[in-house]
Amino acid sequence: HWDAETDENITIEENTSLFQDGSLNLYITPTRNLIRNGQIINAGLSYVPGTKLAYQTSDKNSKLKTTGEGYTVTENQDIVVDETGTVAHLPAPLWYPELLHLEIPFFEEDFVALNAKPLGYLKLSETYSGWIKDIKWKFAKNRATITLIRRIQ
C-alpha cells in the first residue's frame, strides 16, 4: 500500500505549481533528487568546488519553487557544488575520484575478517581508507591485489 505525499514535508512557494496545493511527491522533483544524491554526483566534481551545475532548458514547467529539507529551491535554478548554508547546493562527496591499488600479504584469516565487513570498507591509515572495488587473492602466494575507492575522511 502506497500513500502519495501531498505537502507533508515540502511546501509549494509563490503558487508556482500547475496543480496549486494538490501537487504530489514534491520530495522527488528533479532538482531535489539531484541535491539528495549530491554526495555521489559530487565525487566527480570534488576538485572544482564552487562550480555551478547550470540549468539548461525545458519545455515542461520548470518554475516550481518549493521549501523543505532546510532550503528553498526552484526547479530551474543553478545548483552550486560543495557549498554550505541554506542556498541549494550539492553536499560534500563521500569519496575522492581516485582508486588506490595495492598489493599486500594476504592470508586466510584476512579473507575471513574481510568477509565479516558487509560494506567492504578498509582503513589503511589515518589518510588512506576506502571501499573495496576489486580484490584478487593469490592463495598459493599469500598475496592479494586490492583496488579501493578512496574515502574522504
HELIX and SHEET records of a PDB file:
HELIX    1   1 GLN A   20  GLY A   22  5                                   3    
HELIX    2   2 LEU A   26  ILE A   28  5                                   3    
HELIX    3   3 PRO A   30  ARG A   36  1                                   7    
HELIX    4   4 GLY A   38  ILE A   41  1                                   4    
HELIX    5   5 ASN A   42  LEU A   45  5                                   4    
HELIX    6   6 GLU A  108  ASN A  115  1                                   8    
HELIX    7   7 PHE A  139  LYS A  141  5                                   3    
SHEET    1   A 3 THR A  11  ILE A  12  0                                        
SHEET    2   A 3 LYS A  65  GLY A  68 -1                                        
SHEET    3   A 3 TYR A  71  THR A  74 -1                                        
SHEET    1   B 3 LYS A  52  LEU A  53  0                                        
SHEET    2   B 3 ILE A  79  VAL A  81 -1                                        
SHEET    3   B 3 HIS A  89  LEU A  90  1                                        
SHEET    1   C 4 TRP A  95  PRO A 105  0                                        
SHEET    2   C 4 ARG A 143  ARG A 151 -1                                        
SHEET    3   C 4 SER A 129  LYS A 138 -1                                        
SHEET    4   C 4 TYR A 121  LYS A 123 -1                                        
END                                                                             
